[in-house]
Amino acid sequence: MIGQLHSVVIDAPDAHALATFYAQLLGMDVTGSPGDDWVVITGAGYRLAFQQAPDLQPPDWPDPDRPQQFHLDVYVQDVDEAEPKALALGARRLPGEGGDFRVYADPVGHPFCLVWDAA
């Protein structure tokens, strides 16, 4: 092993606002303040970081000219309960779903999936 993953870093035109969205979605804590160039959320042994990228050109799912680049899978117990909560935080539904996932965009446009055990 060469190293150990420290964090996943997500670009955002407002790092604190997007960190707050994910902190509320995932039940994590925000470290940083509005206007900071670098904001971190932590909880349950995980860490996500958000860096200021004022000229971000977000993905345009499912347009291949502006691909997703990455996405997060968020496990939920009940998607019908989780979806309206995610939408209330500022997520929006995107085309695409399967037997155990639905696709959304965060307020900046990065795709993520709500995933559940369909069995």
N, C-alpha and C positions, 0 to 999 in steps of 0.2 A: 504494500500500500504506500502510495506517495503522500496522500493527504486525506483530509476528512472534510466533507461538505460543511461549510459554515452557514451560508444562506443562499437563497434564491433571490435575485434582485430584479425588480420590475420597474420599468421606466413609466413616468407619469408626468403630465403637465403640472399637476399639483400633488406632490409626493404625500403630504399629510392627509389630504382628502381621500386619496385612493387607499392609503394605509388604514384610515378610519373605516372605510367601506369594508375592507377585508377583515379588520379586527372585529367588527360587528357581525359579519357573516360567519366567522370562525370561532368567535368567543375568545379572542386573544387580546393582549394588552399593547397599547401604543406607546412607544418611546420616541419622543420628538414633538415639535411644535409647528403650528402653521407657519409657513414661510421657510422652514428648514429644507435644505437640499437633500437630506438623507434622513429617512424615518424608518424605524424598525418595529415590527410587531412580533411578539413572542407568546408562547403558551403551549402546554402539553408537550414540551420538548422540541418544538418547531420554531423556526425563525424565518420570516420573510422581510426583505428590505425593499424600500421604495426610494428611487432616486429621481431628482428633479430633471425632467426632459421637456423643456417648454415647447420645443418644435416637434414633439412626437407625432408621427404619422401612424395612427393605430391600425391594426388589422381590420379588414372589412370582410368578415365571414359571410359567405364561403368564397369570396372573390380570390382566385389564384394570383391576381396581380398584387394583392396586399394580404399575404398569407398570415395565418395565426401566429407563427413563430414559436409559440409554446401555449400550453393551457394548463390550468389546475383542475384536478378532479376533487370534488368536495363530497365526502360520504355523508349521506343523510339517512335517517331512519324511515322517513315518510316524505316523499317528494311533494305530495299534494299539500302537506303542511308547510314544508320548507319554501316552496316556490313563491307564495305571496309575500313571505317575509323577505326573501332575497329581492323581489321586485320593489318592495317598499323601501329598501335601502338604496335603490338606484340601478339595480341590474335590469337588463331587458332580455327577453326571450329571443333566441336566434333560431333559424331553421336547423333541423337536425335533432334526431333522438333515436334511441334504441330501446330494447326491452328493459334496460336498467340504467339509462341516463337521459338527461335533457341538456341542451346546450343554451348558454346564456352569455351575455357580455357584461363586464363590469362597467362602471360609469365612464371609463376612458375608452372602452371598446375591446379590451383583452377578453378573449373567450374563456369560459370555464364551464365545467359540467357539474350538475348535481347528479350524484350516482347513488343508487340504493340497491339493496339485495332484492331482486325480483322473484326469488324462489318462494 
